[in-house]
């Protein structure tokens, strides 16, 4: 989900072309829920029905990418299709094979849908009491993610949603596990939904640089038995540098609803970087 936020905050499409190589490298570090991610997306980009000077059709495009998402605890890999037929709408469709290494609190089994899994240290203590609760795992998931974008003067509004369907297997007791990327307790066969709402102020601090500062609110929910939910809100700061090739982003959000973090502070902190030399 961090990469979806980064895309919504600071992506800039390359000029339209018939078919051209496309490459993106994304990296992210998150604190309070500690995590490290690297996301590699090589692919091809095709310009669509471009109408120069049109607000809606200035640079429509489609991308077909091969995504490899790596963390110390798991790897995901699969295809991703990104289509932006007009400036205010983007649609992503993706499917990933998931391989969990059996470390860093993955895959951990829980027997109750209401389990209070706690923070990273609490999950580690839970496994230490019975090492059989954690093991390697694998499976797959697919998803769809539409995004709406609008701008009125310096104000930018972005609304992103995501639906994912999961099928995982691991030799652990119980029918539920904590999904690290989405921070939700879910069943091994389950569906997750998520939304991100952004209200940003856009300005240019210097030539060839764009800044966006404002609010990011994130909500997620498991649709199965756990009905686990997460709600965070707070500051988002994004920059676009070097003609859109480099996009650093900072997110600081207070937890408003979460089983592990029941107070707004300490907040979730996310540091992200996107590099796309083909932009």
C-alpha positions as CSV (number, residue, x, y, z in Angstrom):
1,X,0.0,0.0,0.0
2,X,2.9,2.4,0.5
3,X,3.7,2.2,-3.2
4,X,0.1,3.1,-4.0
5,X,0.4,6.1,-1.8
6,X,3.6,7.1,-3.5
7,X,2.1,6.8,-7.0
8,X,-0.9,8.9,-6.0
9,X,1.2,11.6,-4.4
10,X,4.0,12.2,-7.0
11,X,3.8,10.2,-10.2
12,X,4.3,12.0,-13.5
13,X,3.7,10.3,-16.8
14,X,6.3,10.3,-19.6
15,X,5.4,11.9,-22.9
16,X,3.2,9.8,-25.1
17,X,4.9,7.3,-27.4
18,X,3.8,4.3,-29.5
19,X,5.6,1.7,-27.4
20,X,8.6,2.6,-25.1
21,X,10.5,0.9,-22.3
22,X,9.3,1.8,-18.8
23,X,11.2,1.4,-15.5
24,X,10.4,2.2,-11.9
25,X,12.3,1.5,-8.7
26,X,10.6,2.2,-5.4
27,X,11.9,1.8,-1.8
28,X,10.2,2.4,1.5
29,X,11.0,2.4,5.2
30,X,8.2,2.5,7.8
31,X,8.3,3.1,11.6
32,X,6.2,2.4,14.3
33,X,5.2,-0.8,12.4
34,X,8.8,-1.4,11.3
35,X,9.1,-2.5,7.7
36,X,11.5,-2.2,4.7
37,X,10.5,-2.6,1.1
38,X,11.9,-2.6,-2.4
39,X,9.7,-2.6,-5.5
40,X,11.1,-3.1,-9.0
41,X,8.8,-2.6,-12.0
42,X,10.2,-2.9,-15.5
43,X,7.8,-2.9,-18.4
44,X,6.5,-1.3,-21.5
45,X,4.5,2.0,-21.9
46,X,2.2,2.8,-24.8
47,X,0.7,6.2,-25.4
48,X,-3.0,6.2,-26.2
49,X,-5.3,8.8,-27.7
50,X,-3.3,11.9,-26.9
51,X,-4.8,15.4,-27.6
52,X,-2.1,18.0,-26.8
53,X,-3.6,21.0,-24.9
54,X,-6.6,19.0,-23.7
55,X,-7.0,18.9,-19.9
56,X,-8.4,15.4,-19.9
57,X,-6.4,13.8,-22.8
58,X,-3.1,15.5,-22.7
59,X,-1.1,12.3,-22.0
60,X,-3.2,9.1,-21.7
61,X,-1.2,5.9,-21.5
62,X,-1.1,2.2,-20.6
63,X,1.7,0.3,-18.9
64,X,2.4,-3.4,-18.7
65,X,4.8,-4.1,-15.9
66,X,6.6,-7.1,-14.3
67,X,6.6,-6.4,-10.6
68,X,9.0,-7.8,-8.0
69,X,8.3,-6.7,-4.4
70,X,11.0,-7.6,-1.9
71,X,11.2,-7.4,1.9
72,X,13.3,-9.2,4.5
73,X,10.1,-11.3,5.4
74,X,8.6,-12.1,2.0
75,X,8.7,-11.7,-1.8
76,X,5.8,-11.0,-4.2
77,X,6.1,-11.2,-8.0
78,X,3.7,-10.9,-10.9
79,X,2.2,-8.7,-13.7
80,X,0.6,-5.3,-13.2
81,X,-1.4,-3.4,-15.8
82,X,-1.7,0.4,-15.3
83,X,-4.2,2.3,-17.6
84,X,-4.7,6.1,-17.4
85,X,-7.2,6.8,-20.2
86,X,-7.7,10.4,-19.0
87,X,-6.0,12.8,-16.6
88,X,-8.5,12.4,-13.8
89,X,-8.7,8.5,-13.7
90,X,-6.2,5.7,-13.4
91,X,-6.9,1.9,-13.1
92,X,-4.4,-0.8,-11.9
93,X,-5.0,-4.5,-12.1
94,X,-2.4,-6.9,-10.7
95,X,-1.7,-10.5,-9.6
96,X,1.1,-11.7,-7.4
97,X,2.7,-14.9,-6.2
98,X,3.5,-14.6,-2.5
99,X,6.4,-16.4,-0.8
100,X,6.9,-15.9,3.0
101,X,10.2,-16.8,4.5
102,X,9.0,-17.8,8.0
103,X,10.8,-14.9,9.7
104,X,10.1,-11.4,11.0
105,X,6.6,-12.4,12.2
106,X,5.5,-14.2,9.0
107,X,3.6,-16.5,8.7
108,X,2.1,-16.6,12.2
109,X,-1.1,-18.5,12.9
110,X,-3.9,-17.3,15.2
111,X,-6.9,-19.4,16.3
112,X,-9.4,-16.6,16.9
113,X,-10.7,-14.0,14.6
114,X,-10.7,-11.5,17.4
115,X,-7.0,-12.1,18.3
116,X,-5.1,-9.0,19.6
117,X,-1.9,-9.5,17.7
118,X,-0.1,-6.4,19.0
119,X,3.0,-4.7,17.7
120,X,6.1,-6.4,16.2
121,X,7.5,-7.2,19.7
122,X,4.2,-8.7,20.8
123,X,4.0,-11.0,17.7
124,X,7.6,-12.1,18.4
125,X,6.7,-12.9,22.0
126,X,3.7,-14.8,20.9
127,X,5.8,-17.0,18.6
128,X,8.5,-17.5,21.3
129,X,5.9,-19.1,23.5
130,X,5.2,-21.7,20.8
131,X,7.6,-21.8,17.8
132,X,5.1,-24.0,15.8
133,X,2.9,-20.9,15.5
134,X,5.2,-19.6,12.8
135,X,6.4,-21.2,9.5
136,X,7.1,-20.5,5.9
137,X,4.1,-19.9,3.6
138,X,3.1,-19.2,0.0
139,X,0.1,-18.4,-2.1
140,X,-1.2,-15.7,-4.4
141,X,-3.4,-12.7,-4.5
142,X,-4.9,-10.5,-7.2
143,X,-6.4,-7.0,-7.0
144,X,-7.8,-4.0,-8.7
145,X,-7.2,-0.3,-7.7
146,X,-8.9,2.7,-9.2
147,X,-7.8,6.3,-8.5
148,X,-9.6,9.6,-9.1
149,X,-7.6,12.8,-9.3
150,X,-8.7,16.5,-9.5
151,X,-7.0,19.9,-9.2
152,X,-8.5,23.3,-8.6
153,X,-5.8,25.9,-8.6
154,X,-3.1,24.8,-6.1
155,X,-5.4,22.3,-4.4
156,X,-5.1,18.6,-5.4
157,X,-7.6,15.9,-4.4
158,X,-6.8,12.2,-4.8
159,X,-9.1,9.3,-3.9
160,X,-7.7,5.8,-4.2
161,X,-9.4,2.5,-3.5
162,X,-8.2,-1.1,-3.6
163,X,-9.7,-4.6,-3.5
164,X,-7.5,-7.7,-3.1
165,X,-8.4,-11.4,-3.0
166,X,-6.0,-13.7,-1.1
167,X,-5.2,-17.5,-1.1
168,X,-2.4,-18.4,1.3
169,X,-1.1,-21.6,2.8
170,X,1.2,-22.3,5.7
171,X,1.7,-25.1,8.2
172,X,0.6,-23.2,11.3
173,X,-2.2,-23.7,13.8
174,X,-5.4,-21.6,13.4
175,X,-7.2,-20.1,10.5
176,X,-5.9,-16.5,10.6
177,X,-2.7,-14.6,10.1
178,X,-1.4,-11.1,10.3
179,X,-0.7,-9.6,6.9
180,X,2.3,-7.3,7.4
181,X,2.0,-5.0,4.4
182,X,-1.7,-4.2,5.1
183,X,-1.5,-4.4,8.9
184,X,-4.6,-6.6,9.2
185,X,-5.5,-9.9,10.7
186,X,-7.1,-12.0,7.9
187,X,-8.1,-15.5,7.0
188,X,-5.9,-17.6,4.8
189,X,-8.6,-17.2,2.2
190,X,-9.9,-13.7,2.5
191,X,-10.5,-10.3,0.8
192,X,-9.2,-6.9,1.8
193,X,-10.4,-3.5,0.9
194,X,-8.5,-0.2,1.4
195,X,-9.0,3.5,0.6
196,X,-6.6,6.5,0.6
197,X,-7.9,10.1,0.6
198,X,-5.5,13.0,-0.1
199,X,-6.0,16.7,0.1
200,X,-2.8,18.5,-1.0
201,X,-1.5,22.0,-1.7
202,X,0.7,22.1,-4.8
203,X,3.5,24.6,-5.3
204,X,6.9,25.1,-6.9
205,X,9.7,25.9,-4.4
206,X,12.2,26.3,-7.2
207,X,12.5,25.7,-10.9
208,X,12.0,22.1,-12.1
209,X,10.7,21.0,-8.6
210,X,7.1,20.5,-7.4
211,X,6.0,20.0,-3.8
212,X,2.7,18.7,-2.5
213,X,1.8,19.1,1.2
214,X,-1.4,18.1,3.0
215,X,-3.4,15.4,4.6
216,X,-3.5,11.6,3.9
217,X,-6.2,9.5,5.5
218,X,-5.9,5.7,5.1
219,X,-8.6,3.1,5.9
220,X,-8.4,-0.7,5.5
221,X,-10.6,-3.7,6.4
222,X,-10.6,-7.5,6.1
223,X,-13.9,-8.6,4.8
224,X,-13.7,-12.2,6.3
225,X,-14.4,-13.3,9.9
226,X,-11.9,-11.0,11.5
227,X,-13.4,-7.8,10.2
228,X,-10.2,-6.2,11.3
229,X,-9.9,-2.5,10.5
230,X,-7.2,0.2,10.4
231,X,-7.7,3.9,10.3
232,X,-4.9,6.5,10.2
233,X,-4.7,10.2,9.3
234,X,-2.0,12.8,9.1
235,X,0.7,14.7,7.2
236,X,1.8,13.9,3.6
237,X,4.7,15.7,2.0
238,X,5.8,14.7,-1.6
239,X,8.3,16.2,-4.1
240,X,8.8,15.7,-7.8
241,X,12.4,16.4,-8.9
242,X,14.4,16.0,-12.1
243,X,11.4,16.3,-14.4
244,X,9.5,13.7,-12.4
245,X,12.2,11.1,-12.3
246,X,12.8,11.3,-8.6
247,X,9.9,11.4,-6.1
248,X,10.6,11.4,-2.3
249,X,7.6,11.2,0.0
250,X,7.1,11.5,3.8
251,X,4.0,10.3,5.6
252,X,3.3,10.8,9.3
253,X,-0.1,9.5,10.4
254,X,-1.8,9.1,13.8
255,X,-3.5,5.7,14.5
256,X,-7.3,6.3,15.0
257,X,-8.4,2.7,14.8
258,X,-6.2,-0.4,15.1
259,X,-6.0,-3.5,17.3
260,X,-2.3,-3.0,18.1
261,X,-2.0,0.8,18.4
262,X,-4.9,2.2,20.4
263,X,-3.6,5.8,20.8
264,X,-2.7,8.4,18.2
265,X,0.9,8.5,19.3
266,X,3.5,7.2,18.5
267,X,2.4,7.7,14.9
268,X,3.1,5.7,11.8
269,X,6.0,7.1,9.8
270,X,6.7,6.2,6.2
271,X,9.7,7.3,4.1
272,X,9.4,6.5,0.4
273,X,11.4,7.1,-2.8
274,X,10.5,6.5,-6.4
275,X,13.0,6.6,-9.2
276,X,11.9,6.4,-12.8
277,X,14.5,7.3,-15.4
278,X,12.0,6.8,-18.2
279,X,9.6,9.5,-16.9
